[in-house]
Amino acid sequence: MTKAENEITWKEINIGATVHEPGNASQYKTGDWRSNVPVVDFSKCIKCALCYIFCPEGCITKNDDGFFEIDMYYCKGCGICAEECPTDSIIMKEEKE
C-alpha cells in the first residue's frame, strides 16, 4: 500500500498525539454528542444576541430576519444559550430521534 504525499501513518505519530490540520473542525458532526436540544420560541426573542455571544461552539448564526438560529449539526446541547437568554426564548428539551 502506498502513502499519499501528505499522509501520516500511525507509526509516525508520537505517543499521545493526534493528527490535526488547521481549519478541519467543520468536518466533524459534533451535534451527535448531545442528549438535549435547544428549542427556540421566536415570539419571545428580543434579538439581544446573548445566545450568540455565549455559545461556546459558535453554532448560532443571525438569519435575514435578525433572529438567531442554532445549527444542530454542531450544537452539543450544553444549554448555555438557554441559561443566558433573558426572555426564556430558548428551552432545553430531551432530544428524540
Wavefront OBJ file of the C-alpha trace (Angstrom):
o trace
v 0.000 0.000 0.000
v 1.423 3.397 -0.930
v 1.308 6.525 1.200
v -0.207 9.759 -0.126
v 2.081 12.785 -0.195
v 0.746 14.480 2.995
v -0.500 11.342 4.768
v 0.918 10.388 8.152
v 0.933 6.732 9.139
v 0.213 5.549 12.680
v 3.883 4.667 13.094
v 4.865 8.316 12.565
v 2.562 9.717 15.254
v 4.141 10.498 18.617
v 2.659 8.692 21.627
v -0.336 10.618 22.936
v -0.535 12.827 19.851
v -3.431 13.281 17.491
v -3.347 14.400 13.895
v -4.943 17.789 13.294
v -4.949 20.069 10.337
v -5.778 23.768 10.699
v -9.427 24.512 9.999
v -10.695 20.927 9.930
v -13.206 21.264 12.797
v -16.069 21.814 10.358
v -15.575 18.238 9.135
v -16.826 16.764 12.403
v -20.546 16.497 13.139
v -20.385 17.261 16.856
v -24.173 17.589 17.191
v -24.409 13.812 17.504
v -22.966 14.093 21.022
v -25.953 15.785 22.640
v -28.855 14.356 24.595
v -30.707 17.673 24.998
v -31.604 20.079 22.238
v -32.352 23.825 22.405
v -35.802 24.843 21.178
v -36.330 28.495 20.284
v -39.631 30.376 20.661
v -39.082 33.259 18.251
v -42.216 35.048 19.517
v -40.363 35.705 22.804
v -36.987 36.521 21.239
v -35.850 40.162 21.521
v -32.809 39.628 19.249
v -30.372 40.513 22.047
v -27.692 38.133 20.688
v -26.726 36.793 24.128
v -27.198 33.232 22.870
v -24.837 34.016 20.004
v -22.253 35.657 22.267
v -22.163 32.886 24.871
v -22.366 29.821 22.584
v -19.036 28.050 23.134
v -19.276 26.213 19.812
v -20.131 29.172 17.590
v -23.062 27.302 16.100
v -25.574 30.152 16.399
v -25.973 32.493 13.443
v -28.132 35.503 12.656
v -30.710 34.971 9.922
v -32.105 37.544 7.467
v -34.910 38.473 9.904
v -32.437 39.307 12.678
v -33.254 36.239 14.742
v -30.582 33.803 15.848
v -30.749 30.204 14.674
v -28.922 27.197 16.066
v -27.049 24.877 13.721
v -27.947 21.441 15.075
v -25.140 19.883 13.027
v -22.675 21.313 15.565
v -24.771 22.056 18.688
v -23.749 19.850 21.609
v -26.800 20.711 23.703
v -24.822 22.295 26.541
v -27.713 24.642 27.412
v -25.626 27.788 27.821
v -27.766 29.610 25.266
v -30.916 28.790 27.249
v -29.273 29.778 30.525
v -28.197 33.176 29.169
v -31.455 34.021 27.375
v -33.128 36.847 29.365
v -36.616 36.165 27.951
v -36.578 32.360 28.233
v -36.962 32.154 24.453
v -34.721 29.096 24.450
v -35.561 25.992 26.438
v -33.766 22.673 26.539
v -35.700 19.525 25.715
v -34.643 15.920 25.575
v -33.694 15.061 22.036
v -35.796 12.440 20.336
v -34.628 10.503 17.330
l 1 2 3 4 5 6 7 8 9 10 11 12 13 14 15 16 17 18 19 20 21 22 23 24 25 26 27 28 29 30 31 32 33 34 35 36 37 38 39 40 41 42 43 44 45 46 47 48 49 50 51 52 53 54 55 56 57 58 59 60 61 62 63 64 65 66 67 68 69 70 71 72 73 74 75 76 77 78 79 80 81 82 83 84 85 86 87 88 89 90 91 92 93 94 95 96 97
